[in-house]
Amino acid sequence: MKEQKNTEIANGYKMTELGHLPKEWDVVRLGEVCIFQGGSQPPKSVFTYEPKEGYVRLLQIRDYESDDYATYVPISSKLRMVSPEDVLIARYGWSVGKILRGKHGAINVAIVKVINNPEKIDNSFLYYRLHQRDFQIFVKGLGGGRAVQAGFNRSELNAFSIPLPPLPEQRKIAAILSTVQKAIETEKTLIERTKELKKSMMQKLFTEGIGWLSGVETSQKQTEIGPIPESWEVVRLGELGNCITGTTPRTSIKDYYQPEEFDFIGPSDLGKTKFVYESINKISSKGLSVARVLPKNTVMFVCIGSTIGKTGITYKEISCTNQQINSIICNEKYNFNFVYYLLTFYSSYIKNISSFGPKNILSKGQFTKIKIPVTFDKIEQQAIVDILSTIDQKIEHHTTKKQKLEELFRTLLHELMTARVRVDKINLDFLKMEE
């Protein structure tokens, strides 16, 4: 195998400072193929937070995650303008090295614009190349002993070396990565749309019941917690089953946590899917003896801190939680999945009842007294569960597909940029297949 590899190198590869590369590839410094331009920082006194004639969007790092804090400044020759196609690098803070793209406006001083020489390097190829792990490690390591907020100087980027294919191959590499990235964005869109569908469906089901699904006119009644189906009743959460607040065995007693035998569930384990993922923390049988044991299909609700309202269901025969979670072991009147979806829908309403202070707290006493609407009809409960579970399955399907595409993107990014895989070996036809 070793002789075969050497023959391949001899026939089409060469040794460079970055390792074996195709003979037609070069090794260049970033400063040889692009220049770096810093942003500008207008004074806050000229900021406005609504679009306005003669103003332009001031782009900050956070604006590439959300439009919630859009800021606008007067158009001026001092501004550093960018288009959606421009490649940008986050310069400061915890986002340092993040590669940005996709908006029109003027960048502030926390962002660096990368201007490519189109005769040497394709702009989209450059965008993807800067995502590579070696460049990210390099950027995050700049600044030496300077504070995280100090970031890097533009001139420090010039010396970074990259392997550079001929322009036609650069464009092909960028096209392949763009195809996968678009597929990822499609899955993100489908996830968001399906979540919106779930949200609107829950609103309909928990305020009107299921009659409307078969064209039956649904009658409602007003209650202290809003409109609910006429046949439903308002009960306290404590009436749904046995409510248990978790506890944390003393961490100083190692026997409580070794050997790791049972899931010890905390808020970080909830909210990812209906059934919790593999719990990060575990306890031993001795730890379980001082904890509060939960059976399979127990509904959990976070009741302390910023994550009040996260819900989940235990899926193992024996589990337990820490003191931040109140759990309901449902009685025979209620389908545990129905209770889970009910608490998910009313999570914001329940959260607003919690005590406000340094930490929001919803004690077991408060939690069990909260009123919530229910149907005692087990058939209706199951019908609601079936509808929402089907939507959840679609969300999970698209989430899993997105994760696989993200892994494919990372693999292709590395393999193509290092010539371990050549563009003529890549076939992405499967991305065009219908689900």
C-alpha positions in Angstrom: 0.0 0.0 0.0 2.9 2.4 0.8 4.5 1.9 -2.6 1.1 2.5 -4.3 0.8 5.8 -2.4 4.3 6.9 -3.4 3.6 6.1 -7.0 0.5 8.3 -6.9 2.5 11.2 -5.5 5.2 10.8 -8.0 2.7 10.7 -10.9 0.5 13.6 -9.9 1.6 15.2 -6.6 4.4 17.2 -5.1 5.7 17.8 -1.6 5.0 21.4 -0.3 5.2 23.1 3.1 1.6 22.1 3.5 2.2 18.4 2.6 1.4 16.5 -0.6 -0.5 18.6 -3.1 -1.4 18.1 -6.8 1.4 19.4 -9.1 -0.9 22.1 -10.5 -1.8 23.5 -7.1 0.2 26.4 -5.5 0.9 27.4 -1.9 0.2 31.1 -1.4 0.0 33.5 1.5 -3.4 35.2 2.0 -1.7 38.5 1.5 -0.8 37.5 -2.0 -4.3 36.8 -3.1 -6.5 39.2 -1.1 -6.5 42.3 1.0 -8.2 43.0 4.3 -10.3 46.1 5.0 -11.5 47.1 8.4 -14.9 48.5 9.2 -15.7 51.9 10.7 -17.5 53.0 13.9 -20.0 55.9 13.6 -20.9 57.6 16.9 -23.9 56.3 18.7 -25.4 59.8 18.6 -26.3 59.2 14.9 -27.9 55.7 15.4 -31.5 55.1 14.5 -33.3 51.8 14.8 -35.8 52.1 12.0 -35.1 52.2 8.2 -34.8 55.9 7.1 -34.1 57.8 3.9 -30.4 58.5 3.6 -29.5 55.9 6.1 -27.9 52.4 5.7 -27.8 49.3 7.9 -24.8 49.3 10.3 -23.7 45.6 10.4 -22.4 44.2 13.6 -21.4 40.5 14.3 -24.7 39.9 16.0 -26.7 41.0 12.9 -25.6 37.9 11.1 -27.5 35.8 13.6 -30.6 37.9 14.0 -32.3 41.1 12.8 -33.7 41.9 16.3 -31.2 44.7 16.9 -31.1 46.4 13.5 -29.2 49.7 13.6 -29.0 52.4 10.9 -26.6 55.2 10.3 -26.4 58.2 7.8 -24.8 57.3 4.5 -21.2 58.7 4.4 -18.0 58.3 2.5 -16.3 57.1 5.7 -18.5 54.0 5.9 -17.1 50.6 4.8 -19.9 49.2 2.6 -20.4 45.5 1.9 -22.7 43.4 -0.4 -24.2 40.0 0.3 -21.4 38.4 -1.7 -18.6 39.9 0.2 -16.5 37.6 2.6 -16.2 39.0 6.1 -14.3 37.9 9.3 -15.5 38.6 12.8 -12.6 40.4 14.5 -13.4 40.6 18.2 -14.9 38.7 21.1 -16.1 35.1 21.4 -17.1 35.2 17.7 -13.5 36.0 16.5 -12.8 34.1 13.3 -16.4 33.6 12.4 -16.9 33.8 8.6 -19.8 36.0 7.7 -21.7 36.7 4.4 -25.1 37.5 3.1 -26.1 41.1 4.0 -25.9 44.6 2.5 -24.8 47.5 4.6 -21.8 49.1 6.3 -19.6 47.0 8.6 -18.4 48.3 12.0 -14.9 47.9 13.5 -15.6 44.4 14.8 -15.7 43.0 11.2 -13.0 42.7 8.5 -13.8 42.6 4.8 -11.7 40.2 2.7 -11.3 41.5 -0.8 -10.1 38.8 -3.2 -8.0 39.2 -6.3 -10.4 37.6 -8.9 -7.5 36.7 -11.2 -6.0 34.5 -8.4 -8.7 33.3 -6.1 -12.4 32.8 -6.5 -14.5 34.7 -4.0 -16.7 31.7 -3.0 -13.7 29.4 -2.8 -12.1 31.9 -0.4 -15.3 32.0 1.7 -15.3 28.3 2.2 -11.5 28.0 2.6 -11.6 30.4 5.6 -14.0 28.0 7.3 -11.2 25.4 7.4 -10.1 24.3 10.9 -6.5 25.4 10.4 -7.5 29.0 9.6 -9.9 29.1 12.5 -7.2 27.9 14.9 -4.8 30.4 13.5 -7.2 33.3 13.9 -8.2 32.4 17.4 -4.5 32.2 18.4 -3.7 35.7 17.2 -3.2 38.4 19.7 -0.9 36.5 22.0 -1.6 37.8 25.5 -4.1 40.3 24.4 -7.6 40.1 25.9 -10.2 38.2 24.0 -12.0 41.4 23.1 -8.8 42.8 21.5 -9.1 40.4 18.5 -6.5 40.5 15.8 -4.8 43.0 13.5 -5.6 42.8 9.8 -1.9 42.6 8.9 -1.6 39.4 10.9 -3.7 37.6 8.4 -1.4 38.2 5.5 1.2 35.5 6.3 -1.3 32.6 6.6 -0.6 29.9 3.9 -3.2 28.1 1.9 -3.1 25.5 -0.9 -4.5 27.1 -4.0 -5.9 25.0 -7.0 -6.3 26.6 -10.5 -9.3 28.9 -10.8 -11.5 26.3 -12.6 -11.0 23.8 -9.9 -11.6 26.5 -7.2 -15.0 27.2 -8.8 -15.9 23.5 -8.9 -15.0 23.1 -5.2 -17.0 26.1 -4.3 -20.0 24.9 -6.3 -19.9 21.5 -4.6 -19.8 23.0 -1.1 -22.5 25.5 -2.0 -24.8 22.7 -3.1 -24.5 21.0 0.2 -24.8 24.3 2.1 -28.1 25.1 0.2 -29.4 21.6 1.1 -28.6 22.4 4.8 -30.4 25.8 4.5 -33.4 24.0 3.0 -33.6 21.6 5.9 -33.3 24.6 8.3 -36.2 26.2 6.6 -38.3 23.0 6.7 -37.5 22.6 10.4 -38.7 26.2 11.1 -41.8 25.8 9.0 -42.7 22.6 10.7 -42.2 24.1 14.1 -44.5 26.9 13.1 -47.1 24.3 12.0 -46.8 22.6 15.3 -47.2 25.9 17.2 -50.4 26.8 15.3 -51.7 23.3 15.5 -51.3 23.2 19.3 -53.0 26.6 19.6 -56.0 25.1 17.6 -56.1 21.8 19.4 -55.9 23.1 23.0 -58.4 25.9 22.5 -60.9 24.2 20.1 -60.4 20.5 20.6 -60.5 18.1 17.6 -64.0 18.6 16.3 -62.9 21.1 13.6 -60.7 18.4 12.0 -63.9 16.7 10.8 -65.7 19.9 9.9 -67.8 19.9 13.1 -68.4 23.4 14.5 -66.5 23.7 17.8 -68.1 25.5 20.7 -65.8 27.2 23.3 -66.2 28.6 26.7 -64.3 31.4 28.4 -62.2 30.5 31.5 -59.8 32.3 33.7 -57.0 31.0 31.5 -58.7 31.9 28.2 -61.0 30.1 25.7 -61.1 26.3 25.9 -63.3 23.6 24.2 -66.8 23.5 25.8 -66.4 19.8 26.9 -63.0 20.4 28.6 -62.5 21.3 32.2 -60.0 23.3 34.2 -58.0 21.4 36.8 -54.9 22.0 38.9 -51.6 20.4 37.7 -51.5 18.5 41.0 -54.6 16.6 39.9 -52.9 15.1 36.8 -50.8 12.7 38.9 -48.1 12.4 41.5 -45.9 15.5 41.5 -42.2 15.0 42.5 -39.5 17.5 42.8 -36.0 16.2 42.1 -33.0 16.3 44.4 -29.2 16.2 44.1 -27.4 13.6 46.2 -24.3 15.1 47.9 -21.5 15.5 45.4 -18.9 15.1 48.1 -20.0 11.4 48.4 -18.4 9.8 45.4 -20.3 6.5 45.9 -23.4 8.4 44.9 -22.0 8.9 41.4 -19.8 5.8 40.8 -20.4 3.5 39.2 -22.5 5.3 36.6 -25.7 3.3 36.4 -28.8 5.6 36.1 -29.6 8.8 34.3 -29.5 11.9 36.5 -31.5 14.4 34.4 -31.0 18.2 34.5 -32.4 21.1 32.5 -29.7 20.8 29.8 -31.1 17.3 28.9 -34.6 18.6 28.1 -36.0 20.5 25.2 -34.1 18.7 22.4 -36.7 16.2 21.7 -39.8 14.8 23.5 -37.7 12.0 25.0 -34.5 13.3 26.6 -31.2 12.4 25.0 -28.7 10.3 26.8 -28.3 12.2 30.1 -24.9 13.8 30.5 -24.8 13.0 34.2 -25.2 9.6 35.9 -25.6 8.3 39.4 -25.0 5.0 41.1 -27.6 2.7 42.8 -26.5 4.2 46.1 -27.1 7.7 44.7 -30.5 6.5 43.5 -31.4 5.4 47.0 -31.3 9.0 48.2 -32.7 10.6 45.0 -36.4 10.5 44.0 -37.0 7.7 41.5 -39.0 8.3 38.4 -40.5 5.5 36.3 -40.7 5.5 32.5 -43.1 7.9 30.9 -42.9 10.6 33.6 -43.4 14.1 32.3 -40.7 16.6 33.4 -40.9 20.4 33.7 -38.0 22.7 34.5 -39.1 25.1 37.4 -36.0 27.0 38.3 -33.8 29.5 36.4 -33.8 30.9 32.9 -34.9 27.7 31.3 -38.2 27.4 33.2 -40.7 25.8 30.8 -38.5 23.2 29.2 -40.3 19.8 29.1 -39.4 16.2 28.5 -40.4 12.6 29.1 -38.4 9.9 30.8 -37.8 7.0 28.5 -36.0 4.5 30.8 -37.5 2.3 33.4 -35.6 4.2 36.2 -34.4 7.8 36.1 -34.2 10.8 38.5 -33.8 14.5 38.2 -32.1 17.3 40.0 -34.0 19.9 42.1 -34.6 22.2 39.1 -37.2 19.9 37.7 -40.8 19.1 38.9 -42.1 15.8 37.4 -45.6 14.4 37.1 -46.3 10.7 37.2 -49.6 10.8 35.4 -52.6 8.9 36.8 -54.8 6.6 34.8 -57.0 9.5 33.5 -54.3 11.0 31.4 -52.2 10.0 28.5 -48.6 11.0 29.5 -47.9 12.3 25.9 -51.1 14.4 26.1 -49.8 16.0 29.4 -46.4 16.6 27.8 -47.9 18.5 24.9 -50.3 20.3 27.2 -47.4 21.5 29.4 -45.3 22.4 26.3 -48.2 24.6 25.0 -48.8 26.3 28.3 -45.1 26.6 29.3 -45.1 30.4 28.8 -48.3 30.8 30.8 -46.8 28.7 33.6 -43.5 30.5 33.5 -45.2 33.8 34.1 -46.5 32.5 37.4 -43.0 31.8 38.7 -41.5 34.2 41.3 -39.2 36.8 39.8 -35.9 37.6 41.4 -32.2 36.7 40.9 -33.6 33.3 39.8 -37.1 32.5 38.6 -38.5 29.8 40.9 -41.6 27.8 40.7 -41.9 25.7 43.8 -43.7 22.4 43.9 -46.5 24.1 45.9 -47.0 26.8 43.3 -46.6 24.3 40.4 -49.3 21.9 41.6 -51.8 24.7 42.1 -51.5 26.1 38.6 -54.8 25.6 36.6 -54.7 24.1 33.2 -57.5 22.8 30.8 -57.9 19.1 30.1 -60.1 16.7 28.3 -61.1 13.5 30.1 -61.9 11.8 26.8 -59.0 9.4 26.3 -59.8 9.1 22.6 -59.5 12.8 22.2 -56.3 12.8 24.1 -54.8 10.1 21.9 -56.0 11.9 18.7 -54.2 15.1 19.8 -51.1 13.1 20.6 -51.2 11.4 17.2 -51.4 14.7 15.4 -48.6 16.4 17.3 -46.4 13.3 17.3 -46.6 13.1 13.5 -45.4 16.7 13.3 -42.6 16.0 15.9 -41.5 13.1 13.7 -41.2 15.4 10.7 -39.1 17.9 12.8 -36.9 15.0 13.9 -36.5 13.7 10.3 -35.4 17.1 9.0 -33.2 17.7 12.1 -31.4 14.4 11.5 -31.0 15.1 7.8 -29.6 18.5 8.5 -27.1 17.0 11.0 -26.0 14.5 8.4 -25.6 17.2 5.7 -23.6 19.3 8.1 -21.3 16.4 8.7 -21.0 15.8 5.0 -20.1 19.5 4.5 -17.4 19.3 7.1 -15.9 16.2 5.5 -16.0 17.6 2.0 -14.6 21.0 3.2 -11.5 19.2 4.5 -11.1 16.6 1.8 -11.6 19.0 -1.2 -9.4 21.8 0.3 -6.6 19.4 0.9 -7.0 17.5 -2.4 -7.5 14.2 -0.5 -10.6 13.9 -2.7 -10.7 15.6 -6.2 -13.8 17.2 -7.6 -14.3 14.7 -10.3 -14.9 12.0 -7.7 -17.8 13.8 -6.1 -21.4 13.0 -7.0 -24.1 14.9 -5.2 -27.0 13.6 -7.2 -28.6 12.1 -4.1 -29.3 15.6 -2.9 -31.7 16.1 -5.7 -33.7 13.0 -4.8 -37.2 13.5 -3.4 -37.7 12.5 0.2 
